[in-house]
Amino acid sequence: MSRARRRRAAAPPAGSRSVLAGFLSLLGELLITAGLVLGLFVAYSLWWTNVLADREASARGDEIRQQWQTQAPPSAAPGALDTQDGIGFLHVPAMKNGEVLVKPGTDPDVLDDGVAGYYTQPVKSALPWDDKGNFSLAAHRDGHGAKFHNIDKVKNGDSIVFETKDTWYVYKVFAELRQTSKYNVDVINPLPKESGKATPGRYVTLTTCTPVYTSKYRYVVWGELVRTEKVDAKRTLPAELR
């Protein structure tokens, strides 16, 4: 048999080639469509949720500041608000993320609104005006405002400032834990021993997910209160925020 005849005999029928080409074309289109859907999902998760969360947090923050312009009830605790919308604003200059509204709770339905939340469980957070304890906070690192995205930029000696209606609470960072189990609740204890502290004090703890774009571990930063400063009529910023 000649070479030409052997090649013709080995080649698939024209109909089979047509079916194979159609299948490969359909597979290519499906892969392209899947890639586009995945790309849109990533864009939604990492960009559009930030837009929506920032919009929501900004609106709630404006409401809080409007409430601060009215007289607080005499029974209100120092720095407290007669509202469930939030208790004040967190400022961490090293993160370069502006002011962050702080609300009670760390469930997704709270944090997804582009805020930081203070722990109400499994360990109840102290509040800044308490005599002792750990003001422990969580926020998203990616998506939904990503308020703690730059937590890795915070170093020892940096400032963390919490703002209420009548008081600035100024903390200094003294320790960090770059990776720990997400089940490690000891880091938010009233006395967080992993921070190196051995005696009760007035601490702040920031927690978020790590590595970036995952929730496998937790990243922790600790600070200690160094002073308080009364808010004046012009709400002049403390030196750490100027």
C-alpha positions, 0 to 999 in steps of 0.5 A: 500500500502506498504512503498516500493510501495509508495516510488516507486509511489512518485519517478519521472520517470527515464527520468525526473530525467535524464532531471533534472540532465542534466539541473543542470549540464548545469546550473553549467557549465554556472555559472562556465563560468560566474565566469571565464568571470567575473574574467577575466574582473576584472583582465583586468580592475584592472591589465592589463589596469594598465600595458598598461597605465604605458607602454604608460605613460612611453613612452610619459614621455621619449619623453618629457624628450628628448624634454627637452634636446633641446632648447625651443622656445624663445616665450615659456612661463616659464615651458611650452612645444611646444607639446601636449604630456604633460607639466611636471611631478607630484611627490607625495612621500606619494603616492609612485607612482613615477613620473606622467606625466601631460597632459591637459584634464580630459576626459577618453581618456586622463586619461586612458593613465596612466597620471594625467590631469589638468582641462580644464572644467568646471573650467579652471585650472591655471598652476603652473607658473601663478601668482595666481590660482588653479592647479587642477588635476585628475587621476584614482584611480583604473585601467588605471595606478591608479596614485592616488590610494594612495591618502588617504595616503597623509596627511597635511604637505606632499609635492607635487612637480611639475617638468617642464623643468626649474623649480621645484614647491614645494607645501605643503598639508594643507587640504583634503576632503575625500568625496564630490559629483562628481558634486562639482566643487567648489573644483577646483575653483581658490580660493577653499573655502572648503579648508579653504582658504579665499584669492587667492594664488597659490594652487594645487588640486588633485582629484579622485574617492572614495570609492576604486573601485567606482566612486560614490564620489570624494576625494580631497587634497589641497596644497599651493605653498611654493617655486620654485627652478630652475632646474640645469644642473644635474636635482638635485632633491629638498630636498622633493624628495631625 
